[in-house]
């Protein structure tokens, strides 16, 4: 005789043992999925930890100087994309004219992939706040590389690649101030301080340009 509350379901139903097995499989699958997410998140955090301050400063400076020409940096900070989507996005931006060399694009890609991934917090500091939090490159204005003499012929190309987007063609001014015949060119201390460490909306370039390259740009500007 079958007792009331028997685990057997009539009509080809499921026994209690089968039900327990099925529940066990479901629970195991759920735990595996959860563990997978934990592993992915941990890996992403490890990736984020591989970005050294100097690398982050370079990437942030490039984003601020090159990407913000077309859109706000907040648009980047709001994204939470996997690595493959970031790769496609950066490649698309370069195709559309983003002024980034292959090495610079790689630096930006490494940073955004580690910083703005799907497991990242909802709220992160702005690009400008991140730049302010990272200590600027130290050392004297002409740095450990020693005194350098600028070469104007090299400075023209460096200016076009790094400065023209904000300061205009021929240093005539644009989003940034006119640099041709600007009095700051006669004040070496102010010029180096501004370029190396930034000022106001201008980011620090000490992590992107070498002291020789800065001197070359200065030499070219002095001819304008």
N, C-alpha and C positions, 0 to 999 in steps of 0.2 A: 504493500500500500504506500502510496506517495504521500508524504507529510505535507502539511500546509507550509508554504514558504520554501518549497523545494527549489534548488538551484537549476533544475532541469526545465527548459522551456519547450513546450510541445510544438509540433509542426516543424520539426527540423531545426529547432532553436539552438541556442548556445549554452553549454554547460558552464558552471561556475569556474571550473579549471580553465576552460578556453577563454572565458572573459578575463580572468586574472592574467593569463598569458598576453592577451591583446593589450590590456591596460599597461602591462609591464613594458611591452614593446613601444607603446606610445610614449610612456614616461621616459624610456631610454632615449628615444629619438629626440624628445624635447630637451633632455639634458645635453645630448650631443650638440644640438643646435645652439643652446645657450653657451656651452663651453667653446664652441667655434667662434661665437661673437666675442667672448672674453679674450680668446687668443688673438683674434684680429685686432681688437682694441689695444691689447697690450703691445702687439707688434707695431701698431701705428704710433703709440706713445714712444716706443723705442726709436722709431724712425725720427720722430720729432726731436728726441734727445740727441740725435746725431748732428743736428744743425748747430754748429758752433757760433758764438756771438759775431765773429768776423764775417762768417758766411751769411748770417741773418742780416747783418748791417748792410752788406753788399746787395742782397736781394731786395731788402726794403727800400734802399736808395734807388735801385733800378725801377722798382714798381712805382715809387713816388715820382721819379723823373721821367720815365718813359711811358708807363701805362696811363698815368693821370692826364696825359696830353689829350686823350680821347674820352675818358670816362672817369668817374670818381673812384677813389680807392676803396670806398665803402662797398662798392659793387663786388669787389674781390673778396673782402673780408666776410661778406654775407654768404659766400658759396661754401658748400660742403660736398666736394666732388671726389670720386675715387681717382686713383692715379691715371688711369687711361683717359678719363674725361679731361683731366687737367692737361695731359699731353696734347690732346686734340685742340683744346682751347688755346694753349700757348702757340701751337703751330698755326692755328687760324689767325691769331692776332699778328703773327709775323707775316703771314700771307697778305694781310690787310695793311701792312706798312709799319708795324711796331718796330722802332729803331733798336733792335737787339741783335748782337752778334750771337753765334752759336753757343759760345761759352756763357754769355750773359743770360741767354734763354735757358740754358741748363741750370744756372744758379737760381733763377726765378722759379723754374719748374720744381727743383728740389725743395725749395722753401714752401711753396704753396701746397705741394703734395703732402708734406709733413705737417703743415700748420692747419690747413683748411680741408681736412678729410671728413668723411661721413661720421666718424666717431668723435670729432672735435666738439668742445662745448658750444652751446648756442650763442653765447656772448663772448667775444674776444676783443682785445684792444684794437683801436684803429691803427692803420699803418703809421700815422704820425705819432701816436702814443707809443707804439713799439719802438720807433726810431729814438724817441726821447728817453726810453727806458734803457736802451743799449748805450753803454759808455762809448763816447767817441774815441777814435784812435788817438793814442797819447803821443808823447814825444815832442820835441821842438818843431817849430813850423816847417822846417825843411827836413825833419825826421832823421832817423838813424841812417838814411841813405847818404847823408852828408850834403854839403852845399851843391846845388845843381845850377847849371846855366841853361836857360831855355833856348830852344831852336824854333824860330818863328815858322819855318817851312813845315815842320811837323805839327806845330800847334794849330794850323789852319784845319787840317783834317780831324784832329782831336776835338776842336771846337764844334765842327759841323756834326760830329757823331754824338757828342755828349751835352753840348750847351745850346745849340741852335734852336732846339724845339721850344725852349723857354725865352732865350735872350735874342732870338731873331737872326735872320741871315745877315752876315756882315756885322754882327753884334749891335744892330740898330735898335734892338729892343722888341719886346713882344709881351708875353705873359709876365716875363721878368724884365728888370730894368735894362736900359741901354747901357752897354759896356764900352762901346767905342768912345774914347776920350773921357771915360768916367774917372773921377778923381781917385777912386779906390785903387786904380792901377799904379798910382804914385805912392800908395801906402802899403808897402809889402806886408806889414804885420796884419793889417785889416783884411787884405786880399787872401792871404794864406789861412787866416782864422776862419773866414767865411767859407772858403772852398773846402777846407778839411773838415770843419765841424758844423757847417750849416748856419743859417740865420733866418728866423721867421719861417716863411713857407719853403725856403730853399733847403733841401736836404744836405746832409754831410756827404762829401764825395771822397773822403779819405780812404774808404774801404774799396772804392771802385777805381780811382785814378792813382797812379804812382806819383811820387813827388816830381819825377822828371817830366811826366806828362802834364802835370799842373804848371810846372815852370814853362813848358813849351807853349801851353795855351796863353799864359801870361805874356810871353814874348810876342806871340802873334797879336794879341789884343793891343799891345803897346804900339803896334804899327798902324792901327786903324785910325 
